[in-house]
Every structure is written in structure tokens, then in C-alpha cells.
Amino acid sequence: MSDIRTYNVTGMTCAHCVSSVTEEVQEIPGVDDVDVVLDTGVLTVTSSQSLDDAAVRAAVEEAGYALT
């Protein structure tokens, strides 16, 4: 059973921003898929195990952005 969560990311302005967020979030153990939409700032994470919101927040912050 997959755990699918949606977040809002602020501060992204270009494709490089999307790539940075995607790369950091994909490093979280158990994450299967990451989808980031630049225009809306929506981050959707699909994980094969229970997803830790704090880990997602830390990954997004490591990329240089913030969750709202």
C-alpha cells in the first residue's frame, strides 16, 4: 500500500529549482516517486512506507526552499 502525500513548496522559480527539490526528496528512504509542479508549487510524494513529514520538510529545506 502506497503512502501519497501532497505539499506546497515556496521559493521555486525555475526548472533547476524543481530538479533540486526532486533530487533531495528522492533520497528519503522508501520514496518511490516525486512530482513537482513549478507553476503551482505542489510537491506530490509517493512512498512504499509511511512517510515522515519532517523528513520531507528537511529535504526541501536542504534544496533551499520551504514547505508552507
C-alpha positions, -999 to 999 in steps of 0.1 A, spaced: 0 0 0 14 33 -11 15 65 10 8 95 -12 12 130 3 10 165 -12 28 195 0 32 232 -11 67 244 -18 76 281 -18 106 298 -35 109 278 -67 113 299 -98 128 276 -125 133 240 -137 166 238 -117 145 245 -85 122 216 -94 152 194 -101 168 203 -67 137 195 -47 131 163 -67 166 151 -61 166 158 -23 132 142 -17 141 111 -37 169 105 -12 143 98 16 142 60 23 111 44 8 102 72 -16 91 57 -50 80 88 -69 83 126 -67 63 150 -88 70 188 -85 48 213 -104 67 246 -108 36 267 -116 17 257 -85 45 247 -62 28 214 -55 50 185 -44 35 150 -45 55 122 -29 46 85 -33 62 62 -8 61 24 -2 62 30 35 49 55 59 62 90 50 77 112 77 66 148 70 97 161 90 120 142 66 102 158 36 105 193 51 142 187 58 148 175 23 130 206 8 149 229 31 182 212 21 173 220 -15 169 257 -4 131 260 -3 103 258 22 71 240 28 40 260 36 
